Amino acid sequence: MFKRFLPTIVAMLVGILVLLGYLVPLKFLAMLRDVILLQWAVVLAAFALILAYLSLLRVHLLKLASARKKKFTSLLVIVSALGTLVLVLAQGVEGRWTQQILTSVLIPGESALLALTAVTLIVAGMRLLRARRTAGAIVFVVAAGVILLTTVAYSVYPGVLAALRQGVDTLATAGMRGIMMGVALGVTLTGLRVLLGIDRPHSDE
């Protein structure tokens, strides 16, 4: 029984101490929060990252050893993971070749994925209109189309699209702030439920 509730007790105690370290102006609590508890959390996060890295290699090595076809993706993931690890260990994060990979591979790849995301949103909106022509679907397609149009053609027609883009940006900013407020409230409530022992994601239950 004690082993069953021990993770919950430890999680509640650590969470309450960290929270008190931010709310109560006591030097002892601040030192306990920053010097001990948060550093322990950083070490645990580092070990979790290492385990995730090793698990990624293990999964793709098993795929290479199996009789499946289309092993090129797994081979590419393994080579990329090991090559990046060697470069970071040899040169550090600020090394020349590490930064070259960042600027020549990762950033262009992320830009391409974001561009595909915009096109995918338009296509998904059009399919949504075919299935259900609701007011929300129409607003979604119009907003996505306006954003895409003003982003692509803004340099060609800056005077015509400036006012339209400003209005859309204002509405988008308001929506993003509402979403962030909802996320903050959700994180706060989830943290309180963990601190009070209502939710126990760290236990077997």
Summary of the structure (lengths in Angstrom):
residues: 205
radius of gyration: 24.6
end to end distance: 12.9
largest distance: 70.6
contacts: 470
relative contact order: 0.07
helix: 85%
strand: 0%
